[in-house]
Amino acid sequence: MSHHLITIMVLLPFVGALFQAFLPAEDRGGRWIALAASIASSICAIVLIASMQTPVPDLQFFETLPWIGSYAIGYEMGIDGLNALLVLLVALIFPILIGAEWGQKTGRRGMHALFLILQTALLGAVCAQDIFLQFFFWALSALPFYFLIGIWGGEERETAAFHQIVAAAIGNALLFAALVLIYYSVDPHTFSLHALEGGRLTGKTFEIFGRDYPVSAVAFVLISAGLAFRAPIWPVHGWFTSVAKEAPLSVFVALCAVTVPVASYIFVRLSYSLFPETMMSCAQMIVIVGTINLIVGGICAVAQKELRLLLAFVCLSEVGFVLVGIGSLSPAGVVGAVYQQLVLGLGLAGFGLFAGLVIDRAGYSSFGSLGGIATRAPIAAVVAAIVIASLLGFPGSGGFVGHALLVIGSYSVHPLSVAVGGAATLLATYYLFTMYRAVFLGSEGAGAQGFTDLTLRERVYFLPLLAGLLFCGLYPKPLLELVRPTVLTLLSTVK
């Protein structure tokens, strides 16, 4: 069904960002305009997702307009079971991030405008059904991060921003090279994802220095490497820890809780749709990379005493679970990977915002000198406990459903990876509860003096995160039924 609400949803935050540029410097109403624009976009997203029917494997809402017709580049947007949860994730996170930076004293309008541009870019990348249009939005999402880190970051913010933009530039260059290769490999040339599906790239080759190379294999490698540079995928994750140390916590939350799941979604969408044979042959390698992520992230997290770096390595480890599910080529495994994108994003956002509260109140990122905060801030202790429970996959939380599906779908195919995942979960239980004990339990440390509980504003923006995690854990049926038909359709092309 054609639906202009998708375009309205995508462009509303950008319109809100434009308003920020025309407001007086001291106008406090700018933050209300930013929040209104973000929430309005989120309402459109929720209306769209709530209107979707199940089980339907195809695009349920779409919009197609000519854009650059002479080069077969169209404005094609759509929502189906594969990207619906990511749309929901973006809709939930960005109003919360604007609320978290409500009291920003330096350049508040600029920060809010960049968050709104980022919301538009990521929604566009998720909904785009033309791979050139998807690249346009995806590449655009790198620029707000550069300014958010470089202007509002820590003492080494310029270096961290430089690392981020260089990694993004390399990743975008590799991705664009793959798109150009795909475009010229089909006749008539097209970037339309729908027109490229169905194995149209199978058997296609291109020549370099007198040798023929398969288009599918080369494009798959370029896309995989390009997206790995934008997400914390071993071994090109070094820039991620640099950003974790210097970026404002809300900015790092946008990076790890939203951008990383979107990168994994783009990989699933392109690899399963365009390269089914290559995907089958490379599935084992994807699982191996995911397993290494689990190991590296878990081991590095154990040694961390700073909340920022702990968040970074938790993200690195959890992405490994998603990769194992993607490479399992089983319905339960891939559905679990798609579902985990949502609950992981919510869990990482909760952890990052909680870390930001602790750092703001204590004045530093290390949690070694804290302790006994639970008596001073019982609501904060409960919020942190729910978030950690979801990240660890405790029953009743969203992480339990995602982890369970990943294990069920992957065990029969890759039992060793599942065993490593189990060990990584035990390791995560150790370092996350060690952190929780150091912050909330025991006798009060020097940094706990004067620590206050969550304010009303903080409770308001934590509420949707906790509600989402509990809903995903206690009643996952409607979301899983939304995802499963589309995943089964994609798997049918691979197998």
N, C-alpha and C positions, 0 to 999 in steps of 0.2 A: 504494500500500500504506500503510495506516495505521501510524504509527510514533511511539510515545511518546518515542523517543530524541531527537527534535527538541526537545521541551519540556525534557527532562533536560539536553540540551546548552545550551539558552538559560538555564535557571534556576540551574544549578550555580554559575556565578561569583557570582550574586546571593546565594546561600546562603553562599558563602565570604566575601562582603563583610559579611554579618550577623554571622558569627563574629568578625570583626575588632572589632566594637563591644563584645563581651563579654569580650575578653581583657584581662588586666592591662596597664597602661601599659608596663611594662618586659619584657613577655613576648616573647622573641625567636622563639618558636615561631609567632607570627602570620604571619611571612613564609612559613614552610613551608606553613601552611594556605592562604594566598593562592595560592602557586604550585601546590599540589596541586589546588585548586578550578579554577584556570585550565587546568591540564594535563588534568584529568579531562574538562572540557568539550571541550577540543581532541581528546582521544581519541574522544569521541562523534562529533565532526565528521568525523574521519578515517575512522571505521568507516562512517558514513553515505555518504561520498563513495566509499569503496572498494567499497561494496555496490551502487552504481548501475550499471545496465546500459546498454549502448550498442548501436545508436542508438535512443533513446526520446525523443520530443519533449515528452511531458507530464510532470506532476509524478510523480516516482517514489516519494517519501515525503510523506505529508501527515497532518495531524491537524486535526479539526474538532470544536469544542465550542461550545455556546451560551454567549454572554457577556452581552450586553445585548439580550436577545431582543426586547423591545418596540420597539427601534429598529433591528432587523435588523443588529446588530453582533455578529459572531461571532469566536471564537478560531480562526482559520484559519491554519495554518502549513504550509509545504511547501518541498520542494527539487527543482529541476529543473536543466537544463543552464545556465540563465541565471544562477542565483545560487549554483551549487555552488562555483565558483572563489572567490567572495567569502567563503563559509563557510570554505573552506580558508585564505584569507588571514587572517581574524580568528583562526582556530585557531592559526596559526603565530606571529602577531605578539604577542599579549598575554602569553603566558608569557615571551617574550623581554623585553618591557618590564618585567615584574615582576622578572626576573632582572637587568636593567640597573639597577634602583633598589634592588638588594639591600642595599647599604650605606647607604641614606638614613638620616641621623641625626635629622632633624627630622620628626616626624609620619609615620613610616614606615607605621604601620597605616592611617592615614587615606588616604595616597597609594595604597597597595595596594587598599584598599576601593573607592576611586573608580575605579581601573583595572578592577576586577572588575565594578562597575556599568556601566561603559562597554562592557565586553565583552558583557554581557547585552543592553544596549540596541542595540548594532550587530548582534549576531546576530539579535535579534528583528526589527529593521528589514529585514534581508536575507531572512529566512524568511517574514515575514508575507504572507499572501495576502488579507487584508482591509485595505483602504486606511486605515480608521480605526485599526486595530491597528498598521499600519505607521507611521502618523503618531505614535501613542502612543510607540512605541519610538524613533523618529527624534527627536522633540522631547525625550525623556528624555536622549538622548545629549549634548545641549548643556550640561546642568547640571554634570556632572562636570568638563568642561573649564573652566568658570568657576572652580570651586574649585581645581582643579589649577594653573591659571595664577595666580590671585589669591593663593594661599597660598605656593606654592613657586617662583614666578617671580622675575624680577630686580627691579631698583630701581623700575621703572615698571610693576610687575605689576598693580596695581589698575586702571590705565588700560587696559592690554592686555586684562585680563579683562572690563572694561566694554565695550570695542570688540567683543570676541568675543560676549558675550551679547546685545548690541544687534543685531548682524548676525544672530545665530541667531533672535532674537525676530521680527525683520522677516521673515526667510525662513519661519519656522514659521507666522506669521500669513497670509502669502500662500498657503502650501500648504494650510492649513486652510480658507481661503476657497474654494479650488478644490474641496476634498472636499465641503464643504457644498453647493456649486453642483451637483456631480455627483449627490449623494445625492437632492436634490429634483427632479432632471431626469428620473428614471426612475420608473416605476410598475410594481410596488411598489418603494418606496424600499429601497435596499440599498447597503452598502459593499463587498460581496463582489467581489473582482477577477474571479473566474470568471463571476459573473452579469453583470458590466458589459462583458465582452469581446464580440466579434462585432459591433461597430458599433452598439451600443445607444444611443450618444450622437449618432449621425449624424442630422442634421436637427433636433435638439432646440434650442429657443431659450428665452430668458428675456427679460422686459421690464423696462426701467429708463427712467423718465420718458417713457413712451409709445413707446419704440423697442425693437425686437427685436434681440437679439444672439445669435450662435451659441454654444451651451454649449461645444462642443469647442474652438473657437478661444480663448475667454476662459479656460477652465480650463487649456488648454495653456500659455498665457502666464503665468498665475499660478503653475503648477507649475514652469515653467522659471525664472522669476524667483526663486521661493522657494528652489529648490535652488542657484541661482547664488550666493545670499547665504551659503550654508553651505560652498561650495567656492570655490577661488580662480579664479573666472571673471571675466574682464574685462567691464565696468568696475567691478564691485563687490568688488574684491579688496583694497582698501586696509587693512582690518582684519587681513588675513592677515599682512602684513609687520610690523605692530605686534606681533602675537602671536609671530612668529618671533624678534623681538629679545628678548622677555622670558620666554617660556615655557621650562620645563625641556626639554631636548632630547628626552627620552623622551615627554613630553606632546605636543610638536610632531610627533614621529614618529607618534603615534596619530592626530593630526589630519590630516596630509598623506598618510600611507601607508595609512590605513584609512578615515577618514571621507570623504575626497574620492572614492576609488573607490566607496564605498557610495552617495554622492550621485549619481554618474554611473549606477550600476546602477538606482537608483530612477527616474531620468529615463527610462532605456531601457524599464524594465518598464511604467511608466505610459503613456508617450507611444505606444509601439508597440502596446500592448494596448487602450488606451481611445480614442486619437485617430488612427487610421491615416490618414485623409484629411488631417487637419491636419498630421500628421507629414510627409506627402509634400510638402505645399505649403510647409512651413517648413524643409525639409532644407537648402536653399541657405543660409538664414540661420544655421543651426547650423554649417555649414562655415565661413562667414565669421567667426563668433565664434571658432571654433577656430583659424582662421588668424591672427586678431589675437592670440589668446593665445600662439601660437607666436612671433610677432614681438615682442610686448611682453616676454614672459618671457625670450627670448633676448637682447634688447638690454639689458635691466636686469641680467641675470646677468653680462654682460661687465664691467660697472662695479663689481661687488662684490668686496670684499676680506675679507669676513667670511663664515665658513662658514654661519652661521645664515641670512643673507639669500640666499646662494647656493643653499641648499637650497630656500628659499621660491620663488625664481624658476625653478629647475629644475622644481619641481612645477607651477608656473603654465604653463610651456612644454609640458611633457609632457601635461598635461590637454588642450592644444590638439590633439595627435595623436588622443586618444580622441574628442574632439568631431568631428573630421574623419571618422573611421571611422563614428561613429554617424550622421552626416548623409549618408554615401555611399549608404545604402539598398541596398548590395550585400552578398551573403553573406560574401565574404572580408573586406570592410571592417568589418562589424558583428561577425563572429567575432573579428577582430583587435582591435577595441575592447574586447570582453569579456575576451579573453585578456590584453590589455595592462593591464587593471585589476589582475590578479593580479601580473604581473611588475613593473609600475610600483610597486605597493605594496611588494613585496619589495625592489626597488632603492632606493626612497626611505627605507625603514626602515634598510637597510644604510648608506646615506649619512648619515642622521641620527645613528645610533648611533656611526659612525666619527667624525663631527664632535664628538659628545659626549665621546668619549675624548680627542681632541686638545685640546678646550677644558679638560677636567679636568686634563690633564697640563701644558698650557702656561699655563693660568690666564687665557686670553683667547680671543676668537673670531676675531680677525684672523690670517690665515696668512702675512702678509708677512714677519715676522721669524723664521719657521721655516725648515727646510731640512736636508737630509742625514739625515732621520730613518730612512730605509730601512736604514742600517747598524746603527742602534740597535734598530729595531723591524721586522725583515723580515717577520714574519707579518702585522703591521698593514698593511704596504705591499702585500702580496699580497691581503689582504681588500679594501682600498680599490680596488685595480686591477680585481678581479672585479666589484665593485659599479659602478664607473664604466663598465666595458665593457658591462654590461647596460643601464645608462641610455642609452648611446650606440647600442645595438643591434649590438654586435660579434658575429660568428658564434660559435656555441657557447654564447651566453648567452640567457636568456629574452627579453631585449629584442629580439634579432634576429628571432625568430619573430613577435612582436607587431608590430614596425615593418614587417616584410616583408609581412604580411597587410594592414596598413593601407594600404601603398603599392599593392599589387596590387589591392585592392578599390576604392581611391579614384581611381586614375590615370585610368581611362576616363571617370569622371564629373566629377572636379574636378582636372584636371592642374595648374592654377595652384597650388592648395593643396598638392599633392604637391611641386611645385617649391619652394614656400616652406618646406615641411617639410624638404626636403633641405638648403636653406640654413640652417635652424635647427639641423639636426644637425651641419653643419660648424661653425657658431658654437659649439654645445655642446662639440664636440671641442676647440675652442680654449680655452674658459674652464675646462672641467673638467680638461684636461691641464695647463693653466697652474697651476691650483690644486695638482694632483698633483705637478708639478715643484717648486713652491714649498715644499711640505710635505716631500716625501720625497727629492728629488734635490739635487744640488749640494753646496756646502759647508755645514757646520752653522751655523745662525743662533743668535742669543742665546737664543731660546725653545726650542731643541732640547736644551739642556744638561739632563741627567738624565732625558730622555724614555725611558720603559721600554716594552717590548713587551707584547702582550696577556697578561693573566693567564689562568689556567685557566678561571675563571668566564666571562671575556669570550670565550674561544675556544668555550666550550660554547654560549653564546647566539648567536654569529655562525654556528656550523656549520649550523643548519637554514636560515638565510637563504641562505647560499652554496649549500647542497645544493639548495634550491628553485630558485634561479636557474639552476644548471647543469642540473638535471633538465628544467626548462621549455625550455631551449635545446637540449639534446641529444636528448630524447625527448618531444616535445610531443604525439605522436599520441593517447594516451588522454585527455588533457585537451581537445584539439580535438574529438575524436569525441563527447565529452560535451556540448560547447557547440553544435556545428553543428546537430543536429536541432531544438533549441528555437529557435535563431535563424532557421532556414528557415521554421518555422511562423509566427513573428512577421512575417517579411517577406512571407509569403503573404497576410497580412491587409492589409498596406500596398499591395501591388501587385496 
